Amino acid sequence: MVLLDINTLAGFSSALDALTDRQRAALVEVVFCHRFGVLSATPVFNDAEVLREVAGNIPDKVAKANTRRYGVDLESLAIGEPRFYVDGDEPGTLLLGFSYLATGALVEWKRYRRDPDDKHRVLIDRYDAKYRVISVGEIERAGGPELWKGPADLPKIAIAAGMHAIFLAKEAKEQSYLRLLPS
């Protein structure tokens, strides 16, 4: 397995910089999000125990997920409103995301689905804690570097270090994403 060397990304997220060698060895990707002017990092691990080391308490929906990947937005941990991500639970579902309060109560969850009509789009369905629909089909699209609204040098540094970069952005919100994977 190729390891994702994040040393070149130092300075973009102090929480990411603080990961231990064991935690870094379990990385399969890192996703940076630039949301309403704020940068956050989500390390994605291949080991639930490593996720537990990083996040502390893991909600049951995440701990019991049938998944090979576990992500947590590090900056959301710092403010006490954690966001977790796991692989999808049914065909066509790419990802599930869960947002919690500091009390551990689920606020909302999201289902990220493949768009059957456009391979460059993901459709996001949002639900509240009682599984009531908040929205259906929010669009997130993949494209070129112009989609990234975060620090311009971040993708340049990552690509120069040999990482594979995928650029994504929400169509209706001021949010862009930079997925970094080993090449």
VOBA-1610 file (N, C-alpha, C; in pm, whole numbers, padded with zeros to 5 digits, always signed):
BEGIN
Met+00083-00118+00000Met+00000+00000+00000Met+00088+00125+00000Val+00055+00221-00084Val+00128+00346-00090Val+00081+00437+00022Leu+00174+00490+00098Leu+00138+00581+00207Leu+00122+00723+00155Leu+00035+00797+00218Leu+00014+00936+00185Leu+00103+01019+00276Asp+00209+01075+00222Asp+00304+01154+00300Asp+00252+01298+00310Ile+00205+01334+00429Ile+00144+01466+00446Ile+00241+01570+00501Asn+00366+01534+00517Asn+00463+01629+00572Asn+00470+01758+00491Thr+00454+01749+00360Thr+00461+01870+00277Thr+00341+01961+00295Leu+00237+01912+00363Leu+00115+01991+00384Leu+00118+02066+00518Ala+00230+02061+00585Ala+00243+02124+00716Ala+00206+02272+00709Gly+00134+02317+00810Gly+00097+02457+00821Gly-00044+02488+00774Phe-00107+02397+00705Phe-00244+02424+00657Phe-00349+02385+00761Ser-00316+02288+00849Ser-00405+02246+00956Ser-00318+02200+01072Ser-00321+02272+01182Ser-00239+02232+01296Ser-00282+02096+01350Ala-00412+02065+01341Ala-00460+01935+01387Ala-00409+01823+01297Leu-00402+01847+01168Leu-00345+01747+01076Leu-00196+01732+01102Asp-00128+01842+01125Asp+00015+01838+01156Asp+00043+01756+01281Ala-00051+01752+01374Ala-00032+01685+01503Ala-00055+01534+01499Leu-00099+01478+01386Leu-00121+01334+01379Leu+00009+01260+01408Thr-00004+01148+01479Thr+00113+01065+01512Thr+00156+00984+01390Asp+00271+00922+01400Asp+00319+00836+01290Asp+00223+00721+01264Arg+00170+00661+01370Arg+00072+00551+01353Arg-00052+00600+01279Gln-00100+00718+01316Gln-00219+00774+01251Gln-00189+00809+01105Arg-00073+00864+01079Arg-00034+00897+00942Arg-00023+00772+00855Ala+00024+00661+00915Ala+00038+00536+00841Ala-00097+00479+00799Ala-00205+00515+00870Ala-00339+00465+00839Ala-00415+00555+00742Leu-00352+00664+00698Leu-00420+00756+00605Leu-00437+00694+00467Val-00556+00710+00411Val-00578+00671+00272Val-00603+00793+00184Glu-00644+00902+00246Glu-00659+01029+00176Glu-00679+01141+00277Val-00664+01263+00230Val-00696+01382+00310Val-00784+01470+00223Val-00891+01520+00282Val-00982+01610+00211Val-00979+01744+00283Phe-00940+01847+00209Phe-00947+01983+00262Phe-01078+02043+00215Cys-01142+02117+00304Cys-01266+02186+00271Cys-01247+02335+00297His-01287+02416+00203His-01289+02560+00223His-01436+02599+00226Arg-01486+02623+00348Arg-01629+02645+00371Arg-01648+02784+00430Phe-01711+02872+00354Phe-01741+03008+00400Phe-01616+03077+00454Gly-01505+03061+00384Gly-01381+03128+00419Gly-01294+03058+00521Val-01337+02940+00568Val-01262+02867+00671Val-01210+02736+00612Leu-01083+02707+00637Leu-01021+02584+00588Leu-01026+02477+00696Ser-01064+02356+00658Ser-01060+02242+00750Ser-01002+02122+00678Ala-00950+02027+00756Ala-00890+01906+00700Ala-00961+01784+00755Thr-00989+01690+00666Thr-01049+01563+00704Thr-00955+01451+00663Pro-00883+01393+00760Pro-00804+01275+00727Pro-00899+01156+00716Val-00873+01069+00621Val-00953+00950+00602Val-00862+00831+00631Phe-00904+00749+00726Phe-00824+00636+00773Phe-00884+00503+00729Asn-00800+00400+00726Asn-00848+00265+00694Asn-00866+00181+00820Asp-00870+00245+00937Asp-00871+00174+01064Asp-00959+00249+01165Ala-01062+00182+01215Ala-01154+00245+01311Ala-01085+00280+01442Glu-00987+00200+01483Glu-00917+00229+01608Glu-00833+00356+01595Val-00777+00379+01479Val-00703+00503+01457Val-00800+00621+01461Leu-00916+00606+01401Leu-01017+00711+01410Leu-01050+00740+01556Arg-01063+00636+01636Arg-01094+00653+01779Arg-00982+00728+01850Glu-00857+00699+01815Glu-00743+00771+01874Glu-00753+00921+01844Val-00791+00953+01721Val-00796+01093+01678Val-00919+01164+01732Ala-01035+01098+01722Ala-01162+01163+01754Ala-01209+01141+01897Gly-01153+01043+01965Gly-01204+01010+02098Gly-01329+00926+02084Asn-01439+00977+02132Asn-01566+00906+02122Asn-01614+00900+01977Ile-01652+00782+01933Ile-01707+00764+01798Ile-01854+00727+01811Pro-01941+00802+01745Pro-02085+00769+01751Pro-02112+00630+01693Asp-02219+00566+01743Asp-02254+00432+01698Asp-02272+00423+01547Lys-02334+00525+01485Lys-02356+00521+01340Lys-02225+00508+01263Val-02119+00561+01318Val-01987+00554+01255Val-01917+00425+01295Ala-01918+00393+01423Ala-01850+00274+01473Ala-01906+00145+01413Lys-02036+00141+01388Lys-02102+00021+01337Lys-02117+00020+01185Ala-02063+00121+01118Ala-02077+00129+00972Ala-02000+00017+00904Asn-02055-00033+00796Asn-01987-00130+00711Asn-01902-00050+00612Thr-01778-00025+00648Thr-01696+00067+00571Thr-01550+00025+00572Arg-01475+00074+00475Arg-01330+00056+00471Arg-01259+00188+00499Arg-01336+00296+00506Arg-01276+00429+00526Arg-01354+00505+00632Tyr-01277+00574+00718Tyr-01335+00653+00826Tyr-01273+00792+00820Gly-01356+00895+00810Gly-01306+01032+00808Gly-01365+01114+00920Val-01286+01212+00964Val-01336+01306+01063Val-01277+01443+01031Asp-01361+01544+01029Asp-01317+01682+01008Asp-01249+01727+01137Leu-01118+01747+01131Leu-01040+01778+01251Leu-01081+01910+01314Glu-01106+02009+01234Glu-01144+02139+01289Glu-01283+02135+01353Ser-01370+02046+01306Ser-01501+02031+01370Ser-01486+01971+01510Leu-01386+01885+01527Leu-01358+01831+01661Leu-01318+01943+01755Ala-01236+02033+01704Ala-01184+02142+01788Ala-01294+02234+01839Ile-01403+02249+01762Ile-01512+02335+01807Ile-01623+02256+01876Gly-01604+02124+01887Gly-01700+02041+01960Gly-01824+02003+01883Glu-01820+02016+01751Glu-01934+01978+01668Glu-01883+01886+01556Pro-01848+01761+01593Pro-01779+01673+01499Pro-01861+01632+01377Arg-01785+01619+01267Arg-01840+01570+01140Arg-01763+01444+01104Phe-01835+01335+01084Phe-01775+01207+01050Phe-01822+01163+00912Tyr-01740+01080+00846Tyr-01771+01030+00712Tyr-01732+00884+00702Val-01816+00805+00636Val-01788+00663+00610Val-01834+00631+00468Asp-01791+00515+00418Asp-01836+00471+00285Asp-01986+00454+00283Gly-02043+00460+00163Gly-02186+00441+00145Gly-02232+00304+00187Asp-02360+00292+00219Asp-02417+00169+00272Asp-02502+00092+00172Glu-02514+00143+00049Glu-02594+00074-00052Glu-02541+00112-00190Pro-02574+00032-00293Pro-02524+00062-00428Pro-02563+00203-00472Gly-02468+00273-00533Gly-02493+00409-00580Gly-02463+00516-00477Thr-02450+00476-00351Thr-02416+00571-00244Thr-02266+00569-00225Leu-02205+00685-00242Leu-02060+00696-00230Leu-02014+00714-00087Leu-02090+00791-00012Leu-02044+00836+00117Leu-02163+00870+00205Leu-02145+00855+00336Leu-02241+00903+00434Leu-02168+01000+00524Gly-02233+01110+00558Gly-02174+01209+00648Gly-02268+01234+00765Phe-02210+01251+00885Phe-02288+01271+01007Phe-02234+01392+01083Ser-02323+01482+01122Ser-02285+01601+01201Ser-02350+01591+01338Tyr-02267+01616+01442Tyr-02311+01601+01580Tyr-02292+01730+01660Leu-02368+01741+01769Leu-02347+01846+01868Leu-02242+01799+01968Ala-02193+01890+02049Ala-02096+01855+02153Ala-02154+01753+02252Thr-02285+01750+02267Thr-02351+01655+02357Thr-02351+01513+02301Gly-02315+01498+02175Gly-02319+01368+02110Gly-02446+01344+02032Ala-02538+01438+02036Ala-02664+01424+01963Ala-02643+01449+01813Leu-02702+01363+01733Leu-02697+01379+01588Leu-02777+01502+01547Val-02717+01587+01464Val-02786+01705+01411Val-02848+01671+01276Glu-02764+01619+01186Glu-02812+01580+01053Glu-02716+01477+00995Trp-02764+01410+00892Trp-02679+01318+00819Trp-02704+01336+00671Lys-02604+01299+00590Lys-02611+01319+00445Lys-02578+01191+00372Arg-02645+01172+00260Arg-02617+01061+00169Arg-02564+01124+00039Tyr-02443+01086+00002Tyr-02379+01134-00121Tyr-02400+01026-00227Arg-02478+01059-00332Arg-02512+00962-00436Arg-02447+00997-00569Arg-02418+00894-00647Arg-02373+00917-00784Arg-02489+00977-00863Asp-02458+01072-00949Asp-02560+01126-01039Asp-02563+01034-01161Pro-02675+00964-01185Pro-02679+00870-01298Pro-02670+00939-01434Asp-02693+01071-01437Asp-02692+01144-01563Asp-02564+01220-01590Asp-02476+01230-01491Asp-02354+01310-01508Asp-02245+01258-01415Lys-02143+01197-01473Lys-02037+01136-01390Lys-01952+01239-01316His-01969+01366-01348His-01894+01472-01281His-01972+01538-01168Arg-02088+01478-01134Arg-02170+01536-01027Arg-02203+01431-00923Val-02214+01477-00799Val-02261+01397-00688Val-02386+01467-00636Leu-02487+01388-00602Leu-02611+01443-00548Leu-02614+01415-00398Ile-02646+01515-00320Ile-02644+01503-00175Ile-02785+01520-00120Asp-02827+01420-00043Asp-02955+01425+00025Asp-02926+01446+00174Arg-02993+01543+00235Arg-02970+01575+00377Arg-03095+01540+00457Tyr-03071+01485+00578Tyr-03178+01443+00668Tyr-03150+01493+00808Asp-03255+01518+00885Asp-03234+01556+01025Asp-03216+01430+01109Ala-03202+01446+01238Ala-03175+01334+01327Ala-03289+01232+01331Lys-03409+01275+01292Lys-03524+01184+01292Lys-03552+01130+01151Tyr-03453+01142+01062Tyr-03460+01090+00925Tyr-03562+01163+00838Arg-03598+01285+00879Arg-03686+01366+00795Arg-03600+01437+00691Val-03651+01447+00570Val-03578+01508+00460Val-03562+01658+00483Ile-03439+01705+00471Ile-03409+01848+00473Ile-03398+01898+00329Ser-03325+01823+00247Ser-03312+01857+00105Ser-03272+01732+00027Val-03301+01734-00102Val-03269+01621-00190Val-03199+01674-00313Gly-03092+01608-00352Gly-03026+01638-00480Gly-02940+01763-00483Glu-02887+01806-00368Glu-02792+01917-00372Glu-02674+01873-00458Ile-02626+01962-00542Ile-02523+01924-00640Ile-02384+01963-00594Glu-02295+01863-00603Glu-02152+01885-00584Glu-02087+01837-00713Arg-02005+01919-00773Arg-01947+01880-00902Arg-01796+01871-00895Ala-01745+01783-00978Ala-01600+01767-00992Ala-01556+01847-01115Gly-01432+01893-01110Gly-01380+01970-01223Gly-01233+02001-01204Gly-01192+02112-01258Gly-01053+02152-01253Gly-01019+02237-01133Pro-00894+02280-01126Pro-00845+02358-01012Pro-00922+02488-00987Glu-00993+02537-01088Glu-01068+02663-01069Glu-01181+02648-00966Leu-01221+02524-00936Leu-01325+02502-00836Leu-01275+02529-00694Trp-01146+02514-00671Trp-01088+02529-00538Trp-01080+02675-00500Lys-01142+02713-00389Lys-01144+02852-00342Lys-01059+02872-00218Gly-00991+02767-00174Gly-00903+02776-00057Gly-00767+02830-00097Pro-00667+02811-00010Pro-00533+02861-00038Pro-00480+02806-00171Ala-00442+02896-00260Ala-00399+02856-00395Ala-00274+02769-00394Asp-00188+02788-00295Asp-00065+02711-00292Asp-00085+02568-00241Leu-00194+02538-00173Leu-00218+02404-00120Leu-00220+02297-00229Pro-00304+02309-00333Pro-00301+02205-00436Pro-00168+02200-00511Lys-00105+02315-00530Lys+00025+02317-00600Lys+00129+02239-00523Ile+00134+02259-00393Ile+00229+02189-00307Ile+00201+02039-00308Ala+00073+02002-00294Ala+00035+01861-00290Ala+00069+01790-00422Ile+00038+01853-00533Ile+00066+01792-00663Ile+00217+01781-00686Ala+00291+01885-00648Ala+00438+01881-00661Ala+00498+01770-00575Ala+00430+01734-00465Ala+00477+01627-00377Ala+00434+01489-00426Gly+00365+01484-00541Gly+00326+01357-00600Gly+00188+01307-00563Met+00108+01390-00501Met-00028+01349-00466Met-00122+01370-00584His-00225+01287-00588His-00330+01302-00689His-00437+01394-00630Ala-00476+01498-00702Ala-00573+01596-00653Ala-00704+01585-00730Ile-00815+01587-00656Ile-00949+01591-00714Ile-01016+01715-00658Phe-01073+01796-00748Phe-01136+01923-00709Phe-01287+01908-00717Leu-01355+01956-00613Leu-01501+01949-00605Leu-01555+02080-00549Ala-01679+02111-00581Ala-01743+02230-00525Ala-01894+02210-00522Lys-01955+02266-00419Lys-02102+02268-00412Lys-02150+02378-00505Glu-02258+02353-00574Glu-02310+02453-00667Glu-02383+02565-00596Ala-02454+02536-00488Ala-02540+02636-00425Ala-02482+02694-00296Lys-02361+02655-00261Lys-02300+02703-00137Lys-02156+02742-00162Glu-02104+02825-00075Glu-01965+02866-00085Glu-01877+02761-00019Gln-01865+02644-00086Gln-01786+02534-00034Gln-01712+02468-00149Ser-01581+02448-00129Ser-01502+02373-00227Ser-01416+02273-00152Tyr-01377+02169-00224Tyr-01305+02058-00164Tyr-01185+02021-00249Leu-01081+01976-00180Leu-00959+01928-00243Leu-00930+01791-00184Arg-00956+01686-00262Arg-00925+01549-00218Arg-00783+01517-00260Leu-00702+01473-00166Leu-00564+01438-00194Leu-00543+01289-00165Leu-00498+01218-00269Leu-00476+01074-00259Leu-00333+01043-00303Pro-00283+00926-00260Pro-00150+00887-00311Pro-00159+00864-00462Ser-00053+00894-00532Ser-00052+00871-00679Ser-00021+00727-00710
//
